[in-house]
């Protein structure tokens, strides 16, 4: 998956790179460093480790907060 991300970053300029909680092989820090070196102009944002266990509403709230969007979600 990291190789795919590197290909995309080399072929398309991006403003944001969103890093997930990591994998069994690479830590989020390693992924951020590797991808950030390919796209130095991009902001590197990271999902918290518990993101993958959140329900849809909680995950949406986390993403809105990461991207600095203020919104009230229906409950």
C-alpha positions in Angstrom: 0.0 0.0 0.0 2.9 2.4 0.7 4.3 1.7 -2.7 0.9 2.7 -4.3 0.8 5.9 -2.3 4.3 6.7 -3.4 3.3 6.3 -7.1 0.3 8.5 -6.6 2.4 11.2 -4.9 5.0 11.1 -7.6 2.4 11.5 -10.4 -0.1 14.0 -8.8 0.5 17.0 -6.6 -1.4 16.8 -3.4 -2.1 19.3 -0.5 -2.8 16.7 2.2 -1.5 13.2 3.0 -3.7 11.4 5.5 -1.8 8.7 7.4 -3.8 5.9 9.1 -2.9 4.2 12.4 -0.2 2.1 10.8 0.3 -1.5 9.7 2.0 -4.5 11.1 5.1 -3.6 9.0 5.3 0.2 9.2 4.6 2.7 11.9 2.7 5.9 11.2 5.9 7.9 11.8 7.8 5.9 9.2 4.9 6.3 6.7 4.7 10.0 7.3 8.4 10.4 6.9 8.5 8.4 3.7 5.5 10.0 2.1 6.4 13.5 3.3 9.8 13.3 1.6 8.0 12.7 -1.8 5.4 15.4 -1.2 7.2 18.1 0.9 4.5 20.7 0.1 1.7 18.5 1.5 0.4 18.8 5.0 0.8 15.4 6.8 -2.3 14.6 8.9 -2.6 11.5 11.1 -5.6 9.4 12.2 -5.6 8.4 15.8 -4.9 4.7 16.6 -8.5 4.1 17.7 -9.9 5.5 14.4 -10.5 2.1 12.9 -12.7 1.0 15.7 -15.0 4.1 15.7 -18.5 4.0 14.5 -19.4 6.1 11.4 -20.5 9.2 13.4 -17.4 9.1 15.7 -15.1 8.7 12.7 -16.8 11.6 10.9 -16.3 13.8 13.9 -12.6 12.8 14.1 -12.1 13.6 10.4 -13.9 17.0 10.7 -11.7 17.9 13.7 -8.5 16.8 11.9 -9.4 18.9 8.9 -10.5 21.8 11.1 -14.1 21.8 10.0 -16.7 23.0 12.4 -19.9 21.1 12.1 -22.7 19.7 14.2 -23.7 16.2 13.4 -27.2 14.9 14.0 -27.4 12.4 16.9 
